[in-house]
Amino acid sequence: MNIKKIKKIPKPFYFLGSIIIVYFITFILDRNLFNVIINYFYEIFVKVIPIFIIIFILMVIVNYFITNKFIIKHLNQK
Amino acid sequence: MKIKKKKLEESISKAWKSLYKTFPVLLGTILLISFITKIIPKSFYTKLFTNNIIIDPFIGSLTGSISAGSPVISYILGGEFLNQGIGILTVTAFIVAWVTVGLIQLPAESSLLGKKFAIIRNITSFIFAIIVAIITLILKLI
């Protein structure tokens, strides 16, 4: 019998999921507080996006120029 | 200088994969920060941190040591801590410890690099996080 392999949910999603549950509870208990929190979240998120784009570009540049071979070549002097 | 298309594609895909892995944690952290910031009043932090030159970075370093994740997340957290009125001393120690000390990763580090090495490296990094924080504050004040 073929047992289908169930894909494991990555651990970070458990963290995200648990926080979404907390938000859901807040939404049920106090909608005004939920709106205040969501607005604040939006403010931070908008600030973070351009930083993330810069980080992505820097990561691409680093990945392009600094390869494993490059590191081994320069660290393997001794 | 000629850019190799295949190598560039590989670099983009590698960068995208690592950012994709970080994204749920980042999103969760921002959600958590927003929640905590609005739930806990600012006066709580001013009571917790008393501007002591040793205790404040010690708490920061301890918090950073037990936390794990991408350094980007520590910068976001650090920025929010500063907004909440927490001193630069604590925030610096927190960021340095977040990056250099890894209590959660200690078993993996000790198995790969040796128990003695891992413990010594983590203890020195913890102490140096406090020292770096003090130096940063002094240099900032000059």
Backbone of each chain as ProteinMPNN parsed JSONL, in Angstrom:
{"seq_chain_A": "MNIKKIKKIPKPFYFLGSIIIVYFITFILDRNLFNVIINYFYEIFVKVIPIFIIIFILMVIVNYFITNKFIIKHLNQK", "coords_chain_A": {"N_chain_A": [[0.836, -1.196, 0.0], [0.549, 2.123, -0.901], [1.692, 4.745, 0.908], [0.929, 8.02, 1.076], [3.223, 10.621, 1.237], [3.068, 13.073, 3.649], [3.52, 16.455, 3.425], [5.646, 18.18, 5.58], [4.808, 20.917, 7.654], [6.663, 23.868, 7.584], [8.542, 24.987, 10.471], [8.584, 27.855, 11.054], [6.052, 28.648, 10.197], [4.328, 27.702, 12.105], [4.805, 29.435, 14.18], [3.964, 31.855, 13.015], [1.303, 31.162, 12.554], [0.333, 30.79, 15.192], [0.426, 33.39, 16.135], [-1.374, 34.624, 14.45], [-3.682, 33.406, 15.354], [-3.853, 34.566, 17.906], [-4.376, 37.174, 17.105], [-6.833, 36.791, 15.929], [-8.389, 36.103, 18.135], [-8.204, 38.508, 19.511], [-9.577, 40.11, 17.714], [-12.154, 39.122, 18.003], [-12.668, 39.695, 20.709], [-12.079, 42.478, 21.149], [-12.687, 44.806, 18.935], [-11.917, 47.42, 18.355], [-9.371, 47.688, 19.497], [-8.104, 45.771, 17.965], [-8.179, 47.001, 15.444], [-6.501, 49.199, 15.931], [-4.078, 47.891, 16.438], [-3.676, 46.573, 13.992], [-3.391, 48.758, 12.254], [-1.032, 49.842, 13.222], [0.664, 47.719, 12.705], [0.602, 47.774, 9.911], [1.891, 50.223, 9.448], [4.538, 49.657, 10.311], [5.164, 47.526, 8.607], [5.1, 48.673, 6.049], [7.311, 50.307, 6.306], [9.311, 48.427, 6.43], [9.38, 47.021, 4.003], [10.858, 48.436, 1.8], [13.437, 48.172, 2.904], [13.761, 45.457, 2.909], [13.835, 44.972, 0.17], [16.256, 46.186, -0.509], [17.972, 44.558, 0.965], [17.57, 42.164, -0.385], [18.668, 42.758, -2.919], [21.332, 43.201, -2.153], [21.943, 40.648, -1.203], [21.789, 39.153, -3.564], [23.946, 40.274, -4.982], [26.076, 39.575, -3.28], [25.836, 36.762, -3.348], [26.426, 36.389, -6.014], [29.077, 37.264, -6.4], [30.583, 36.304, -4.204], [31.312, 33.225, -3.921], [31.175, 29.744, -2.815], [33.571, 28.559, -3.557], [35.249, 30.748, -3.757], [35.405, 31.59, -1.083], [36.568, 29.33, 0.127], [38.999, 29.315, -1.219], [40.226, 31.621, -0.217], [40.265, 31.223, 2.509], [41.685, 28.992, 2.914], [44.434, 29.166, 3.315], [46.359, 28.339, 5.175]], "CA_chain_A": [[0.0, 0.0, 0.0], [1.328, 3.363, -0.958], [1.299, 5.793, 1.86], [1.353, 9.323, 0.565], [3.999, 11.426, 2.188], [2.465, 14.37, 3.958], [4.56, 17.484, 3.553], [5.69, 18.806, 6.896], [4.705, 22.38, 7.631], [7.872, 24.441, 8.189], [8.357, 25.498, 11.83], [8.208, 29.277, 11.129], [4.621, 28.833, 9.952], [3.65, 27.468, 13.388], [4.965, 30.709, 14.889], [3.065, 32.814, 12.355], [-0.063, 30.677, 12.794], [-0.071, 31.047, 16.572], [0.201, 34.833, 16.289], [-2.637, 34.924, 13.758], [-4.754, 32.978, 16.275], [-3.944, 35.621, 18.926], [-5.043, 38.306, 16.446], [-8.224, 36.398, 15.729], [-9.03, 36.215, 19.459], [-8.314, 39.953, 19.777], [-10.632, 40.611, 16.831], [-13.448, 38.737, 18.584], [-12.856, 40.342, 22.005], [-12.051, 43.943, 21.096], [-12.435, 45.194, 17.535], [-11.203, 48.71, 18.31], [-7.959, 47.38, 19.77], [-7.631, 45.043, 16.783], [-7.936, 48.003, 14.387], [-5.317, 49.981, 16.324], [-2.913, 47.019, 16.257], [-3.484, 46.34, 12.548], [-2.86, 49.999, 11.674], [0.376, 49.939, 13.629], [1.357, 46.667, 11.931], [0.714, 48.283, 8.536], [2.937, 51.263, 9.467], [5.869, 49.011, 10.384], [5.332, 46.683, 7.416], [5.427, 49.576, 4.935], [8.688, 50.767, 6.524], [10.236, 47.301, 6.278], [9.441, 46.54, 2.606], [12.036, 48.923, 1.044], [14.667, 47.612, 3.496], [13.82, 44.069, 2.428], [14.248, 45.012, -1.245], [17.701, 46.481, -0.502], [18.642, 43.345, 1.448], [17.495, 41.189, -1.474], [19.667, 43.151, -3.926], [22.659, 42.939, -1.575], [22.133, 39.192, -1.158], [22.07, 38.713, -4.943], [25.324, 40.701, -5.295], [26.993, 38.737, -2.497], [25.779, 35.403, -3.9], [27.046, 36.38, -7.344], [30.534, 37.453, -6.355], [31.237, 35.481, -3.174], [30.867, 31.833, -4.018], [31.852, 28.839, -1.872], [34.948, 28.382, -4.052], [35.966, 31.986, -3.425], [35.668, 31.571, 0.362], [37.539, 28.253, 0.396], [40.286, 29.75, -1.777], [40.834, 32.644, 0.63], [40.4, 30.771, 3.904], [42.493, 27.774, 2.951], [45.832, 29.557, 3.124], [47.273, 27.582, 6.053]], "C_chain_A": [[0.876, 1.253, 0.0], [0.811, 4.389, 0.047], [1.84, 7.117, 1.338], [2.093, 10.109, 1.65], [3.327, 12.785, 2.396], [3.604, 15.37, 4.175], [4.488, 18.135, 4.928], [5.604, 20.322, 6.759], [5.973, 22.937, 8.279], [7.575, 25.113, 9.535], [7.979, 26.985, 11.898], [6.725, 29.533, 10.934], [3.792, 28.552, 11.209], [3.643, 28.762, 14.198], [3.978, 31.742, 14.344], [1.603, 32.463, 12.643], [-0.552, 31.009, 14.193], [-0.355, 32.538, 16.794], [-1.099, 35.247, 15.587], [-3.83, 34.518, 14.63], [-4.975, 34.043, 17.362], [-4.68, 36.843, 18.352], [-6.54, 38.033, 16.267], [-9.012, 36.541, 17.034], [-9.247, 37.696, 19.802], [-9.454, 40.562, 18.964], [-12.01, 40.315, 17.42], [-13.724, 39.544, 19.865], [-12.965, 41.868, 21.923], [-11.679, 44.415, 19.688], [-11.671, 46.513, 17.413], [-9.707, 48.5, 18.5], [-7.335, 46.674, 18.562], [-7.298, 46.024, 15.65], [-6.682, 48.824, 14.664], [-4.046, 49.166, 16.046], [-2.613, 46.82, 14.761], [-2.924, 47.583, 11.852], [-1.381, 50.164, 11.987], [1.229, 48.917, 12.858], [1.613, 47.155, 10.504], [1.835, 49.328, 8.429], [4.333, 50.642, 9.437], [6.156, 48.251, 9.093], [5.74, 47.527, 6.205], [6.866, 50.079, 5.049], [9.69, 49.672, 6.162], [10.42, 46.876, 4.811], [10.634, 47.092, 1.815], [13.355, 48.362, 1.564], [14.865, 46.186, 2.977], [14.285, 44.006, 0.971], [15.758, 45.262, -1.336], [18.483, 45.233, -0.072], [18.687, 42.287, 0.348], [18.557, 41.49, -2.541], [21.074, 42.854, -3.419], [22.974, 41.442, -1.539], [22.474, 38.637, -2.539], [23.518, 39.053, -5.308], [26.337, 39.806, -4.567], [27.028, 37.311, -3.05], [26.49, 35.304, -5.245], [28.57, 36.402, -7.249], [31.234, 36.55, -5.341], [30.655, 34.07, -3.198], [31.621, 30.993, -2.976], [33.319, 28.657, -2.25], [35.823, 29.562, -3.637], [36.359, 31.972, -1.945], [36.732, 30.534, 0.693], [38.938, 28.681, -0.059], [40.995, 30.722, -0.827], [40.992, 32.235, 2.085], [41.352, 29.593, 4.032], [43.976, 28.073, 2.741], [46.781, 28.68, 3.928], [47.326, 26.112, 5.661]], "O_chain_A": [[1.804, 1.399, 0.796], [-0.342, 4.818, 0.013], [3.048, 7.3, 1.183], [1.647, 10.233, 2.79], [3.062, 13.528, 1.45], [4.508, 15.158, 4.983], [3.431, 18.577, 5.377], [6.227, 20.927, 5.887], [6.329, 22.538, 9.387], [6.521, 25.72, 9.725], [7.138, 27.356, 12.716], [6.192, 30.519, 11.443], [2.695, 29.087, 11.368], [2.642, 29.135, 14.809], [3.261, 32.405, 15.094], [0.782, 33.332, 12.934], [-1.687, 31.448, 14.38], [-1.26, 32.901, 17.545], [-1.828, 36.111, 16.072], [-4.858, 35.196, 14.645], [-6.111, 34.38, 17.697], [-5.499, 37.462, 19.031], [-7.382, 38.917, 16.432], [-10.142, 37.029, 17.044], [-10.299, 38.09, 20.304], [-10.198, 41.412, 19.452], [-12.918, 41.143, 17.347], [-14.84, 40.012, 20.09], [-13.836, 42.471, 22.551], [-10.508, 44.42, 19.307], [-10.881, 46.7, 16.488], [-8.887, 49.054, 17.768], [-6.193, 46.943, 18.19], [-6.27, 45.895, 14.986], [-5.9, 49.109, 13.758], [-3.072, 49.678, 15.495], [-1.463, 46.888, 14.327], [-2.08, 47.471, 10.963], [-0.588, 50.568, 11.137], [2.344, 49.207, 12.426], [2.702, 46.973, 9.961], [2.615, 49.332, 7.476], [5.192, 51.04, 8.649], [7.259, 48.325, 8.552], [6.619, 47.139, 5.436], [7.556, 50.257, 4.045], [10.776, 49.951, 5.655], [11.498, 46.423, 4.428], [11.366, 46.309, 1.209], [14.277, 48.104, 0.79], [15.977, 45.771, 2.652], [15.031, 43.106, 0.586], [16.451, 44.633, -2.136], [19.512, 44.895, -0.658], [19.695, 41.604, 0.165], [19.256, 40.589, -3.004], [21.909, 42.324, -4.153], [24.099, 41.019, -1.802], [23.333, 37.765, -2.674], [24.231, 38.224, -5.873], [27.317, 39.346, -5.154], [28.097, 36.721, -3.204], [27.079, 34.275, -5.576], [29.258, 35.647, -7.936], [32.347, 36.084, -5.587], [29.637, 33.785, -2.568], [32.569, 31.461, -2.346], [34.195, 28.607, -1.386], [36.972, 29.397, -3.226], [37.492, 32.298, -1.593], [37.674, 30.808, 1.436], [39.929, 28.439, 0.63], [42.212, 30.654, -0.654], [41.774, 32.842, 2.817], [41.773, 29.242, 5.134], [44.682, 27.32, 2.069], [47.858, 28.314, 3.457], [48.041, 25.331, 6.289]]}, "seq_chain_B": "MKIKKKKLEESISKAWKSLYKTFPVLLGTILLISFITKIIPKSFYTKLFTNNIIIDPFIGSLTGSISAGSPVISYILGGEFLNQGIGILTVTAFIVAWVTVGLIQLPAESSLLGKKFAIIRNITSFIFAIIVAIITLILKLI", "coords_chain_B": {"N_chain_B": [[33.31, 44.272, -17.468], [31.852, 41.111, -17.704], [28.602, 39.903, -17.215], [27.54, 36.816, -16.085], [24.772, 35.06, -17.173], [23.556, 32.699, -16.205], [24.76, 32.324, -13.735], [23.913, 34.597, -12.442], [21.171, 34.154, -12.369], [21.127, 31.941, -10.659], [22.099, 33.151, -8.326], [20.039, 34.958, -7.78], [17.926, 33.186, -7.347], [18.874, 31.808, -5.098], [19.023, 33.873, -3.209], [16.322, 34.583, -3.111], [15.204, 32.225, -2.088], [16.292, 32.144, 0.532], [15.217, 34.491, 1.571], [12.526, 33.908, 1.39], [12.325, 31.885, 3.256], [12.762, 33.347, 5.555], [10.633, 35.085, 5.622], [7.998, 34.249, 6.841], [8.704, 34.293, 9.57], [9.538, 36.898, 9.89], [7.19, 38.322, 9.272], [5.544, 37.318, 11.305], [6.962, 38.279, 13.501], [6.719, 41.061, 13.196], [3.973, 41.279, 13.465], [3.736, 40.401, 16.104], [5.247, 42.333, 17.467], [3.715, 44.627, 16.936], [1.4, 43.947, 18.295], [2.272, 43.598, 20.995], [3.331, 46.149, 21.469], [1.07, 47.758, 21.497], [-0.39, 46.659, 23.525], [1.163, 46.549, 25.903], [1.98, 49.161, 28.079], [4.148, 52.095, 27.625], [5.354, 52.876, 29.98], [5.964, 50.584, 31.349], [8.348, 49.581, 30.287], [10.133, 51.573, 30.986], [10.178, 51.199, 33.669], [11.277, 48.692, 33.857], [13.828, 48.942, 32.72], [16.478, 50.615, 34.076], [18.385, 52.443, 33.32], [20.88, 51.576, 34.114], [24.317, 51.047, 33.771], [25.425, 48.498, 33.646], [23.453, 46.533, 34.281], [21.321, 46.976, 32.424], [22.483, 46.528, 29.721], [23.094, 43.882, 30.24], [20.633, 42.6, 30.554], [19.676, 43.06, 27.992], [21.575, 41.665, 26.463], [21.139, 39.104, 27.427], [18.514, 38.635, 26.587], [18.879, 38.777, 23.832], [20.523, 36.586, 23.497], [18.96, 34.324, 23.98], [17.22, 34.478, 21.949], [16.557, 33.677, 18.531], [17.231, 33.76, 15.025], [16.932, 35.508, 11.853], [19.272, 38.215, 11.403], [18.088, 40.544, 10.468], [15.571, 40.645, 11.618], [16.23, 41.182, 14.232], [17.051, 43.817, 14.003], [14.704, 45.138, 13.384], [13.242, 44.614, 15.696], [14.956, 45.856, 17.545], [14.78, 48.54, 16.685], [12.108, 49.062, 17.303], [12.216, 48.731, 20.06], [13.776, 50.927, 20.744], [11.989, 52.93, 20.012], [10.148, 52.528, 21.986], [11.32, 53.592, 24.14], [13.445, 52.343, 25.284], [16.861, 52.181, 26.178], [19.854, 52.904, 24.171], [21.962, 51.373, 24.952], [20.963, 48.912, 25.93], [19.659, 48.025, 23.626], [21.754, 47.81, 21.757], [23.342, 45.816, 22.956], [21.491, 43.766, 22.832], [21.16, 43.38, 20.033], [23.791, 42.689, 19.23], [24.219, 40.381, 20.775], [22.168, 38.797, 19.776], [23.068, 38.219, 17.209], [25.613, 37.083, 17.653], [25.596, 35.311, 19.882], [24.307, 32.112, 20.512], [22.182, 30.42, 22.131], [20.188, 28.569, 21.678], [21.119, 27.26, 19.454], [23.311, 26.064, 20.507], [23.689, 23.215, 21.168], [23.978, 22.135, 18.551], [26.164, 23.555, 17.604], [28.144, 22.775, 19.438], [28.319, 20.063, 18.872], [29.324, 20.06, 16.314], [31.595, 21.716, 16.334], [32.863, 21.259, 18.697], [32.507, 20.882, 22.234], [33.78, 22.428, 24.247], [34.818, 24.567, 22.795], [32.438, 25.725, 21.76], [31.099, 26.524, 24.103], [32.954, 28.329, 25.291], [33.16, 30.232, 23.223], [30.531, 31.224, 23.102], [30.176, 32.282, 25.684], [32.18, 34.293, 25.773], [31.272, 35.866, 23.645], [28.86, 36.724, 24.709], [29.717, 38.301, 26.894], [31.207, 40.176, 25.48], [29.21, 41.38, 24.01], [28.005, 43.026, 25.857], [30.17, 44.706, 26.432], [30.601, 45.864, 23.894], [28.22, 47.265, 23.658], [28.519, 49.172, 25.699], [30.779, 50.559, 24.747], [29.723, 51.528, 22.339], [27.773, 53.286, 23.295], [29.4, 55.149, 24.646], [30.935, 56.162, 22.485], [28.891, 57.259, 21.009], [28.102, 59.321, 22.613], [30.255, 61.011, 22.532]], "CA_chain_B": [[33.031, 42.995, -16.788], [30.698, 40.435, -18.299], [27.77, 39.217, -16.219], [27.075, 35.516, -16.55], [23.325, 34.994, -16.959], [23.206, 31.531, -15.395], [25.245, 32.581, -12.379], [23.03, 35.627, -11.89], [19.89, 33.478, -12.079], [21.361, 31.132, -9.458], [22.223, 34.078, -7.187], [18.693, 35.48, -7.485], [17.126, 32.101, -6.774], [19.402, 31.537, -3.758], [18.604, 34.99, -2.352], [14.871, 34.48, -2.977], [14.915, 31.098, -1.189], [16.581, 32.496, 1.925], [14.242, 35.497, 2.013], [11.243, 33.211, 1.511], [12.372, 31.173, 4.542], [12.723, 34.345, 6.637], [9.408, 35.874, 5.56], [6.978, 33.992, 7.878], [9.202, 34.726, 10.886], [9.532, 38.362, 9.861], [5.79, 38.734, 9.343], [5.104, 36.977, 12.658], [7.619, 39.179, 14.449], [6.104, 42.392, 13.084], [2.627, 41.148, 14.067], [3.925, 40.295, 17.554], [5.697, 43.652, 17.95], [2.55, 45.527, 16.891], [0.485, 43.516, 19.357], [2.862, 43.902, 22.307], [3.475, 47.606, 21.597], [-0.222, 48.376, 21.807], [-0.938, 46.061, 24.75], [1.98, 46.936, 27.06], [2.26, 50.609, 28.073], [5.561, 52.474, 27.596], [5.859, 53.006, 31.358], [6.454, 49.271, 31.777], [9.755, 49.461, 29.885], [10.951, 52.508, 31.77], [10.33, 50.606, 35.002], [12.134, 47.512, 33.716], [15.201, 49.379, 32.47], [16.714, 51.762, 34.968], [19.573, 53.153, 32.821], [22.098, 51.099, 34.766], [25.289, 50.758, 32.705], [25.737, 47.059, 33.612], [22.236, 45.697, 34.291], [20.555, 47.154, 31.177], [23.024, 45.7, 28.62], [23.05, 42.468, 30.637], [19.279, 42.123, 30.195], [19.636, 43.085, 26.525], [22.406, 40.564, 25.98], [20.458, 37.853, 27.787], [17.354, 38.501, 25.694], [19.399, 38.489, 22.494], [21.126, 35.249, 23.483], [17.948, 33.262, 23.921], [16.441, 34.639, 20.714], [17.253, 33.193, 17.338], [16.595, 34.144, 13.77], [17.702, 36.362, 10.954], [19.658, 39.503, 12.0], [17.145, 41.595, 10.035], [14.486, 40.689, 12.598], [16.746, 41.847, 15.432], [17.092, 45.258, 13.75], [13.318, 45.627, 13.499], [12.924, 44.585, 17.128], [15.775, 46.896, 18.172], [14.178, 49.827, 16.336], [10.873, 49.217, 18.078], [12.631, 48.915, 21.465], [14.193, 52.329, 20.862], [10.752, 53.72, 19.978], [9.446, 52.34, 23.257], [12.05, 54.317, 25.185], [14.549, 51.54, 25.822], [18.123, 52.833, 25.847], [20.73, 52.383, 23.115], [22.829, 50.395, 25.614], [20.244, 47.635, 25.934], [19.365, 47.621, 22.245], [23.014, 47.373, 21.131], [23.687, 44.507, 23.53], [20.502, 42.824, 22.313], [21.458, 43.067, 18.62], [25.081, 41.981, 19.15], [24.022, 39.032, 21.321], [21.278, 38.064, 18.841], [23.862, 37.751, 16.075], [26.809, 36.301, 18.013], [25.35, 34.243, 20.869], [23.209, 31.234, 20.105], [21.924, 29.389, 23.149], [19.344, 27.526, 21.081], [21.947, 26.496, 18.51], [24.49, 25.569, 21.227], [23.935, 21.767, 20.964], [24.464, 21.902, 17.187], [27.509, 24.128, 17.514], [29.085, 21.948, 20.201], [28.529, 18.773, 18.203], [30.104, 20.26, 15.085], [32.876, 22.399, 16.564], [33.426, 20.886, 19.995], [31.742, 21.424, 23.358], [34.563, 23.465, 24.921], [34.87, 25.718, 21.88], [31.112, 26.351, 21.671], [30.782, 27.199, 25.379], [33.845, 29.496, 25.435], [32.792, 31.24, 22.222], [29.258, 31.848, 23.468], [30.363, 33.11, 26.902], [32.928, 35.501, 25.402], [30.386, 36.696, 22.815], [27.882, 37.318, 25.626], [30.399, 39.38, 27.623], [31.58, 41.22, 24.522], [27.995, 42.103, 23.604], [27.841, 44.083, 26.872], [31.275, 45.656, 26.235], [30.316, 46.596, 22.632], [27.124, 48.196, 23.949], [29.07, 50.291, 26.484], [31.634, 51.344, 23.843], [28.828, 52.232, 21.399], [27.164, 54.413, 24.013], [30.453, 56.157, 24.887], [31.258, 56.794, 21.202], [27.73, 58.05, 20.588], [28.038, 60.521, 23.445], [31.394, 61.908, 22.221]], "C_chain_B": [[31.741, 42.364, -17.343], [29.902, 39.683, -17.215], [27.262, 37.91, -16.804], [25.614, 35.339, -16.161], [22.937, 33.856, -15.999], [23.58, 31.748, -13.926], [24.352, 33.604, -11.678], [21.678, 35.027, -11.495], [19.993, 32.652, -10.803], [21.422, 32.009, -8.209], [20.863, 34.618, -6.776], [17.851, 34.403, -6.803], [17.562, 31.77, -5.34], [18.94, 32.619, -2.766], [17.108, 34.919, -2.072], [14.496, 33.376, -1.988], [15.162, 31.48, 0.269], [15.627, 33.576, 2.44], [12.871, 34.874, 2.242], [11.158, 32.465, 2.85], [12.213, 32.147, 5.705], [11.358, 35.013, 6.746], [8.354, 35.54, 6.629], [7.411, 34.445, 9.266], [9.143, 36.25, 10.972], [8.109, 38.901, 10.03], [5.236, 38.508, 10.75], [5.686, 37.93, 13.682], [6.993, 40.57, 14.404], [4.701, 42.373, 13.708], [2.73, 41.141, 15.596], [4.326, 41.645, 18.147], [4.502, 44.61, 18.019], [1.604, 45.228, 18.044], [1.006, 43.962, 20.726], [2.952, 45.414, 22.531], [2.163, 48.259, 22.024], [-0.835, 47.842, 23.109], [-0.192, 46.566, 25.997], [2.284, 48.44, 27.013], [3.765, 50.904, 28.141], [6.17, 52.537, 28.996], [6.432, 51.696, 31.886], [7.954, 49.144, 31.478], [10.646, 50.388, 30.701], [11.147, 52.001, 33.203], [11.334, 49.456, 34.955], [13.599, 47.899, 33.525], [15.467, 50.683, 33.211], [17.934, 52.589, 34.569], [20.845, 52.791, 33.577], [23.062, 50.612, 33.681], [25.656, 49.264, 32.602], [24.468, 46.22, 33.459], [21.469, 45.778, 32.96], [21.147, 46.356, 29.997], [23.028, 44.215, 28.942], [21.697, 41.873, 30.251], [19.159, 42.029, 28.665], [20.386, 41.907, 25.929], [21.742, 39.204, 26.25], [19.269, 37.59, 26.863], [17.802, 38.121, 24.275], [19.952, 37.078, 22.382], [20.096, 34.136, 23.327], [17.062, 33.375, 22.681], [17.261, 34.126, 19.534], [16.511, 33.643, 16.094], [17.487, 35.044, 12.953], [18.057, 37.693, 11.636], [18.698, 40.641, 11.647], [16.03, 41.775, 11.069], [14.956, 41.41, 13.867], [16.81, 43.362, 15.235], [15.693, 45.868, 13.897], [12.906, 45.697, 14.972], [13.659, 45.71, 17.86], [15.205, 48.285, 17.924], [12.919, 50.098, 17.143], [11.169, 49.414, 19.563], [13.018, 50.367, 21.7], [12.978, 53.249, 20.865], [9.995, 53.657, 21.292], [10.174, 53.009, 24.428], [13.166, 53.525, 25.836], [15.86, 52.138, 25.304], [18.936, 52.123, 24.771], [21.652, 51.284, 23.661], [22.209, 48.991, 25.547], [20.046, 47.116, 24.514], [20.63, 47.117, 21.541], [23.402, 45.987, 21.634], [22.765, 43.416, 22.983], [20.857, 42.389, 20.889], [22.75, 42.261, 18.498], [24.927, 40.536, 19.648], [23.164, 38.171, 20.396], [22.117, 37.434, 17.72], [24.97, 36.794, 16.511], [26.563, 35.155, 18.996], [24.16, 33.399, 20.414], [22.98, 30.12, 21.108], [21.118, 28.23, 22.571], [20.171, 26.629, 20.152], [23.159, 25.857, 19.192], [24.731, 24.056, 21.06], [24.502, 21.458, 19.58], [25.892, 22.39, 17.039], [28.524, 23.253, 18.24], [29.335, 20.597, 19.538], [29.409, 18.903, 16.963], [31.497, 20.835, 15.345], [33.522, 22.072, 17.908], [32.731, 21.629, 21.119], [32.457, 22.624, 23.999], [34.576, 24.744, 24.088], [33.541, 26.476, 21.89], [30.786, 27.134, 22.939], [31.633, 28.464, 25.535], [33.433, 30.607, 24.466], [31.512, 31.97, 22.611], [29.391, 32.748, 24.692], [31.095, 34.41, 26.548], [32.063, 36.441, 24.55], [29.362, 37.421, 23.683], [28.496, 38.516, 26.352], [30.726, 40.539, 26.67], [30.378, 42.01, 24.003], [27.76, 43.272, 24.563], [28.915, 45.162, 26.665], [31.034, 46.518, 24.978], [29.226, 47.646, 22.87], [27.647, 49.423, 24.703], [29.932, 51.189, 25.582], [30.779, 52.162, 22.867], [28.216, 53.471, 22.051], [28.18, 55.539, 24.226], [30.762, 56.908, 23.59], [30.125, 57.684, 20.705], [27.669, 59.38, 21.343], [29.146, 61.525, 23.118], [31.025, 62.857, 21.08]], "O_chain_B": [[30.697, 43.011, -17.431], [30.464, 38.933, -16.416], [26.64, 37.885, -17.867], [25.252, 35.448, -14.99], [22.107, 34.031, -15.107], [22.829, 31.406, -13.013], [24.074, 33.492, -10.484], [21.12, 35.342, -10.444], [19.083, 32.65, -9.974], [20.87, 31.658, -7.167], [20.56, 34.727, -5.588], [17.159, 34.664, -5.819], [16.728, 31.489, -4.478], [18.527, 32.321, -1.645], [16.667, 35.16, -0.948], [13.602, 33.547, -1.159], [14.346, 31.18, 1.14], [15.269, 33.574, 3.618], [12.148, 35.254, 3.162], [10.108, 32.409, 3.489], [11.603, 31.813, 6.72], [10.963, 35.457, 7.825], [7.852, 36.458, 7.277], [6.593, 34.925, 10.051], [8.75, 36.813, 11.993], [7.862, 39.81, 10.823], [4.559, 39.367, 11.316], [5.002, 38.344, 14.618], [6.762, 41.186, 15.445], [4.295, 43.319, 14.384], [1.936, 41.775, 16.291], [3.815, 42.052, 19.191], [4.302, 45.307, 19.014], [1.075, 46.136, 18.685], [0.299, 44.604, 21.504], [2.687, 45.904, 23.628], [2.157, 49.2, 22.818], [-1.688, 48.489, 23.715], [-0.801, 46.953, 26.994], [2.794, 48.933, 26.006], [4.55, 50.095, 28.636], [7.361, 52.281, 29.173], [7.289, 51.701, 32.77], [8.725, 48.662, 32.309], [11.768, 50.034, 31.061], [12.136, 52.321, 33.861], [12.13, 49.265, 35.874], [14.496, 47.274, 34.089], [14.795, 51.695, 33.012], [18.46, 53.35, 35.381], [21.772, 53.595, 33.671], [22.674, 49.861, 32.786], [26.15, 48.825, 31.564], [24.405, 45.317, 32.625], [21.023, 44.757, 32.437], [20.429, 45.6, 29.343], [22.973, 43.38, 28.039], [21.626, 40.779, 29.692], [18.621, 41.063, 28.124], [19.904, 41.24, 25.014], [21.78, 38.294, 25.422], [19.052, 36.464, 26.416], [17.199, 37.274, 23.616], [19.871, 36.447, 21.328], [20.328, 33.143, 22.636], [16.258, 32.488, 22.396], [18.491, 34.145, 19.551], [15.302, 33.875, 16.125], [18.636, 35.309, 13.306], [17.236, 38.245, 12.368], [18.518, 41.579, 12.423], [15.602, 42.892, 11.357], [14.195, 42.147, 14.495], [16.642, 44.115, 16.195], [15.522, 46.954, 14.452], [12.317, 46.676, 15.432], [13.078, 46.422, 18.68], [15.149, 49.112, 18.835], [12.69, 51.215, 17.607], [10.472, 50.164, 20.247], [12.647, 50.968, 22.708], [12.929, 54.223, 21.615], [9.294, 54.596, 21.67], [9.695, 52.989, 25.562], [13.764, 53.968, 26.816], [15.956, 52.546, 24.146], [18.75, 50.938, 24.493], [22.066, 50.385, 22.928], [22.862, 48.024, 25.156], [20.239, 45.932, 24.235], [20.588, 46.122, 20.818], [23.744, 45.1, 20.852], [23.197, 42.297, 22.708], [20.856, 41.2, 20.572], [22.808, 41.276, 17.761], [25.432, 39.597, 19.033], [23.4, 36.972, 20.25], [21.908, 36.283, 17.338], [25.243, 35.807, 15.827], [27.253, 34.137, 18.943], [23.135, 33.93, 19.984], [23.51, 29.019, 20.963], [21.331, 27.069, 22.922], [19.957, 25.419, 20.073], [23.951, 25.181, 18.535], [25.87, 23.649, 20.831], [25.396, 20.624, 19.444], [26.728, 21.726, 16.426], [29.622, 23.014, 17.739], [30.433, 20.049, 19.631], [30.141, 17.98, 16.606], [32.459, 20.484, 14.662], [34.61, 22.56, 18.212], [32.406, 22.811, 21.008], [31.859, 23.668, 24.258], [34.376, 25.845, 24.6], [33.512, 27.701, 22.012], [30.27, 28.25, 22.879], [31.117, 29.531, 25.866], [33.367, 31.777, 24.843], [31.418, 33.189, 22.466], [28.808, 33.831, 24.746], [30.687, 35.493, 26.968], [32.116, 37.66, 24.714], [29.034, 38.581, 23.434], [27.901, 39.591, 26.425], [30.549, 41.711, 27.004], [30.513, 43.167, 23.606], [27.369, 44.362, 24.146], [28.629, 46.359, 26.712], [31.234, 47.732, 24.997], [29.297, 48.762, 22.355], [27.278, 50.557, 24.398], [29.834, 52.415, 25.64], [31.066, 53.33, 22.602], [28.15, 54.545, 21.455], [27.878, 56.715, 24.02], [30.844, 58.136, 23.585], [30.353, 58.715, 20.072], [27.252, 60.407, 20.808], [29.015, 62.72, 23.382], [31.843, 63.683, 20.674]]}, "name": "protein", "num_of_chains": 2, "seq": "MNIKKIKKIPKPFYFLGSIIIVYFITFILDRNLFNVIINYFYEIFVKVIPIFIIIFILMVIVNYFITNKFIIKHLNQKMKIKKKKLEESISKAWKSLYKTFPVLLGTILLISFITKIIPKSFYTKLFTNNIIIDPFIGSLTGSISAGSPVISYILGGEFLNQGIGILTVTAFIVAWVTVGLIQLPAESSLLGKKFAIIRNITSFIFAIIVAIITLILKLI"}
